[in-house]
Amino acid sequence: MSPLKSRKARLLTAAACVIGSACASGPLHRPPPPPEECPAGAAETFKQLQIIPGQTPGVVMGPRDWSRPPPSEYVVSEGPASVEIVGPWGLLPHGTPLYGELIFGKGRVHGRFTQVRLPGGELLPFCFELNTDWKMGIPMLPGSTSEKVRISNHDLYGSAVKNFH
């Protein structure tokens, strides 16, 4: 290989490494999502289901096979997601699914859930945010990448909220 091609190859390799490392850590350093209003009708759903904003039920990432023990951690992607309620909450039974999205922020995964599916199949507007250790979002575990983030399944909670923080 000529010295010119060798130098060019080294430069291209170095550039690829820099670009690759920037992409791998990008979402892990983003700020949290901006505040956002709840969907129309969420407050009425809370009243109907006897849910008080601020209550913090346990949840697991869904869909969940309740006949097996839960995993100790999950690998999640940004975008559409679901969680299931652990134990009854208001008039919602154990295992009720909530639908929304996961958003990667600085060292945390933020979950905003805007729909609840009732046992009869009806979808209603909802406003629920994931949190743990008294902070919004869930801490990212070591080994997370820009596309796949590891989160613990222990002490996974959320809150019924009047608006997304």
N, C-alpha and C positions, 0 to 999 in steps of 0.2 A: 504494500500500500504506500502511495506517495505521501510525503510529509503534509502536502496541502489537504489531501483527503483525510489523513489521520487527524489533523487539526479541526477540520470541518466536522468529522464524526464526534470528536470530543466536545465541541461546542454544541452540537445538536443534542448529545446525551446530557450535557449539563443543563441545557434549556429545558429538556423534557423533565429532568428531575425537579427543577425549580417549579415548573408549571404543575407537575403532579403533586408536589408537596403543598403548593398553595391551594389546590383544589381539595386535597384530602382534609385540610383543616378549616376550610372556609366556613361552612355552616356551624362548626363548633365554636366560632368566635362572633357570630352574629348577635345583635342585640335581641332582647325579647320582642315578641310581636307587639304592635301598638294596641292601645285600648280599643275596644269595639263594642257596639251595642248588641244586646241579645236579640234573637229573632222575635218578630212580632208574635204575640200570643204566649210567650214563655211564662210571664207572670201569671196568666190565667191557668196554665198547665200546673204550675206550682200549687195554686189554690185548690184546683180539682184533685190533685194527688196528695194533698196535705204535706207538702214539702216546704220547709222554711229555708230561705237563702242563708247561707253560712253553715248549714249542716254539712258534715264531711263523712260520707259513707266510704267504706272500703270498696275498691273495684279491682278487677283483673282485666287484662287485655283480652279482647274477644276476637272471634268467637271461642268459647271455652268448652272443653269436654269435661263436664263436672263428675264423670265417673273415674277420672284419673287425678292424681295429685298435680297441683300446678307446678310449672317449671320455676326454678329459682330466679331466672332472668329471661328477658325477652330481647330479641333483636328486631328493631322497628325501623320503618322508613318514614320519611316525611310524606304527608298527604292523608288521604282518607283512612279512618281508623274507627274501631269500636271498642268499647269497654263494657263489662257486665258488672252489675251491682252485686256485692257480697252481702247476703242477708237481706231481709225486708227493709224498705226505706219509705216512710209515709205509707201510701197505698200500693207502692211498687213491690212485687215479690222478688225474692232471691233470683239472681240470674237475668234480670231485666237488662236488655241491651240499650246502650246510648250510642249515637252515631255522630261523628264529627271529623276532626282532622288533627294530626300531629304536626307541630311546627318546631323546627330546631332553632334554638337560641344559644346564647353564650353559656356553654357547659350544661344546658338543661334542655329537656324536651317538654314543650308546652302542648297541652291537649285542650282543645276547645270543642265541646260536644253540644250540638244544636238540635238534636232530635232524640226522642225516646220512643221505643216500640212497646206498646201495651200488650199484655198477654193475648188479647183478641186480634192483634196484628195492626191496630191503628197506630200511625205515626203522629206524634204531637211535637210542637216546638218546645225546646228545652234550652237551658243555659247552665252548663256544667264545665268546670275547669279543673284539670289535674293539678294536684299539689302534693307535696310531701315535706317533711321536716320544716313545716311552717312557712314554706316559700312556694311561690307559684312555679309550676313545672316539676319535672322529675330529673334528678342528677344523671348525667351521662356517665357510664362506667368506662374505665380504661379499656382500650381496644376498639373504641368506636371510630367510625370513619365518617366521611361527609355524606355517604348514602345509607349506611347501616349503623344504627346506634344501639348500644347495649344499655338496657335499663334493668334495675332490680325489680323483682316482683314483691319484695318485702315492704310492708308499710306503704302500699300504693293507695292513695286516697284522692278524692276530689271534693269540690264544693259546688253546691248550687249557688249561683251568683246572679246579681241584678244586672251586671254588665261584665264583659271580659276585661280584666285588668291589664 
